[in-house]
Amino acid sequence: MRPLVKKKIVRVFMLYIPMICFLLFIGIPLLWALSVSFKDGQTVISGPFSFLPNPATFKNYIYVWQENHLARFFKNSIITSVGAVFFVGVLSLFNGYALSRFNFKGKRVFMVLLLMTQMIPLAFNMTAIFIMMSRMKLSNSLFGIILLHISAGIPYNSLMMKSFIGNIPKEIDEAAAIDGCTKPQIISKIILPAVRPGFTTVIAYAFITCWNEYLLSYTLLTDSDKFPISVGLKYLVGEYSTNYASLAAGCIIALIPPILLFAYVQKHLVSGMNAGAVKG
């Protein structure tokens, strides 16, 4: 067998076939949920098996958006995610700049502690978080959820920003300082444009983390008017029966913001991940 042919065969079995299997593993459930969301609720359970909805209907989306109050849950998720991501992005940018540009006593230990926070499961701290938020009168508040998202997102994203900013020569900062720029001006006018792909990666990662969060909101929020969409979908599952068509429609609606976000920032994500992997 020729080396070139052997190389192509190895490439097919080691790369393309696993990628196709992974795509099917992810894509089939998603396509099935999309199909079910356009079917009648009774057809899903008692009707004949059919992958394509016949006839297709949008009433599940209208019903779940209005009658199941998914619009309210969607708005709450937007508020908590956008509010948290704004502060996570700004604070991570400044933290990453400080960790990259300044040397101070205990810096290495501090970075290790930041990394260690990501090794502790959230469930391990839930009792302490619940007691703390209750004593601060923030246990049933979207503001409290935003604060928790910010505190959970800053450590890892600060280390990511430190890695991105570390690829920019310090001489650029020195030249800007000679021209009269202050530190905030250097960060906002020079560093931020230079690390835009990395900063976009941080924003996207922080948003997806906040959008998908379930345990904190389910534990701390008791008022259904404040539920995010991740918790709201849980209440579409009835105790004795479930409208699977409406549940599928709700899941598809919940997927729209992450899909749109990744579609918009995908170019920056690839370059940002590569930039962050060069230098730590």
N, C-alpha and C positions, 0 to 999 in steps of 0.2 A: 504493500500500500504506500502510495506516495505521501511524503511528509505534509504536503499542502492539503491533500484530501483528509488525512488523519487529523490535521489541525482543525479543519472545518467540522468534522464529525464530533470531535471533543467540544468544540464551541457550541454546537447545537445541543448536545446532551448536558453540558455544564452551565449554559447560559440561557438559551432560548426556551428549552422545555421547562426548566424551573420557573422562568418568568411567565410563561403561558399558564402554568399551573397556579401560580400565585395570583395572576390576573383573574382567572376563573374563580378562584377561591374568594376573592374580594368582589368581583363584578356580578356573579350570579345572584347572591343574596340582595345586592343593591338593585339590580334589574327586576328581581322578583318583587321587592317592596314597591318599586315604582309601578309595576303592573297591577299589584293588588290595590294600590291607592286609587286607581281609576275604575275599579270594579264595584259593583253593588255589594253591600255588606252581607246580604243573604247568599249571594252567588259564591262568595269566597268559601263559605262553610258547606252549603248544601248543593251548589251547582256542579256541573261537570268540570273536570280539570281542563284548564286552558291557560296558556302562558300570556296570551294577548287578551286584554279586556274586550268583551263583546256583549253589549255596547260599552264604550268608554263614557265615563261621567266625571264631572268635576264637583259633584255634590259633597263628596267626602272632604275635600279641601275647604269648601264653604262651611260645612257643618263643624269641622274641628276648629276652624279659625274663629267662628262666631259663637257657636253653642258650647263648645268645650273650652272657651276662653284662651285658646292658644295665642291669640293676638296679645293678650296681657302678659302671658308667660314669655313670649318673644320679646316684648318691650323690656321686661325686667332683665332678660339676659343681655340685651343690647346695652342697657344702662350699666350693669355690673361689669361687663366685659370691656366696654369702651372706657369707662371710668378707671378701671384697674390698669388697663393697658397703657393709658396716657401716663400715669405716674410710674409704672414699671419701666416704660421706655425712657423717660426723662432721668429718673434716678439711676437706672442701669448705665446710661450714657455717662453721667458724671462719675459714678463709682468706677466704671471701667477705665475712664481717663485717669482717675486718681491711682488706681492699682497699676496702670501701665506706665505712668510718668513719674510717680513719686516713690521714693524709698523711705520707709519708716520702720521703726522698731516693731517687731511682731508681725510684719506684713505676710510672711510665708505662713505663719500660724493662722492668721486671720483668713487667708485664702483657703487653707485646709478646713477651717471651721465652716466657711461658706459652702464648700463642697460636701461636707459631712451632713449638712442640713437636708441634702437631697437623698441621703441614704436612710432616713427615718420615715417609715410609712405614716401616712396621714392618720390612719386609724389608731396608731399608737398614741397620738397626741389629742385625740378627740375629747376625752374626758377633761383634760386640762383646758383645752380651747373652749369647751362648753361652759365650764365654771368661770373662766376669765371673761368671756363675752357676756355671761349673765350678770356678773357683778358690775360690768361697765354699762349695763342696760342696752346692749347692742345685739342681744341674742335673736331678736326678731326684726332685723333691720337690714336693708340693702346696703346701707353705709358700712355696717359691720362686715358684710360679705366682701365688699370692695376692699376694705382694710386687710382682710385675711388673704385675698388674692394678691394684693400688693406685697405683703410680707412674705408670701410663699414664692412669688415670682422674682423678687429682686436678687437673691443669692446666685442662682444659676445664670440668669441673664446678665448679671454684672460680670461674671467670669467670661461669658461669651463676648461681651463688649470689650473686656480687657484683652482678649485674644485678637479681636479685630483691630483695635487701636494700636496694639503692639506692632503691627505690620507697617505703621506709618512712621517714617523717620522723625526723631525728636528735633532735628534741625529745622523742620518746618515750623514747629512751635516757637523755636528761638527766633527765626526770621520774622514771624508775625509779632512776637513780643517787641522786637527792635522797632517795628513799624508802629508800635503804640497800642497793639491789641491787648485787652485784658483777658484773663483766663476764660470767662464766659464767652467772650467774642471769639476766642481761638476755638473753643469747643463748637459753638453754633455755626460759625462761618467757614471754618477750615476742616476741623475733624469730622463733623457730621456729614458734610457732602462727600468726604473721602471714604467714609465707612457706610455709606447709604445702603449698599447691598447687605452688609452685616446687620445694620440697624433694622432693616426690613425683616430679616430673618428673626431677630429678637421680637419684633412686634407681632409677626405671624405666630411664632411659638407661644407667646404670652396670650394672644387672643384665643387660640385653639384650646389652651389649657384652661382658661377662664370659662370659655363657652361650654366645654365638656364636663366641667366640675359638677359633681352630684352629691357627694357625701356631706360636705359642709352645709350646703343649702338644705338638704333633706333633714339634717340634724338640728340646725339652728333656727330655721324659719318655720313658724307655726301658722302664719296667716297665708292662706292660699292666694291672696291678691299679690303677694310678694314672691311667689315661686318663680324660679327661672324655667326655661323650657325643658331642661334636663329632668327636673322634678315633675313638671307638669305632664310630661309624657307618661310618667309612671302611673298617674291617676286616670289615664285612658284605659288602663287594664282593670276591668271590673272584677268583683269578688266571685261572681257566678257566671258571668259571660263577658265577652270582649268583642267589640266591633273592630275586627282586624283591618278592615278597609280604612276606617278613620285613623287607627293607630299607624298604619303605613303612611297615610297622608301626613300625619303629624311628624313622623320621622323624616320624610322627604323635605318638609318645610324647615326642620331643624338643621338639615344638611346644607341648605342654600347659602347661608353666610360663609361657612368655612370653604365651600367649593368656590364661591365668587372671590374670596380672599386669595386662595391659592392660585386661581386663574390669573389674578391681577399681578401677583408678586412672584410668580414662578421663576422668572428670569433672575430676579434679585436673590431668590433663595439659593439657587445653584451656585452663583458666584459668591454669595455670602458664606455658605458652608465651606466652600473651598478656601476662602480667605481665612476663616477661623481655624482651619486645620493646618495652616502653614506654620504658625508660631504660637506657642502657648505662654 
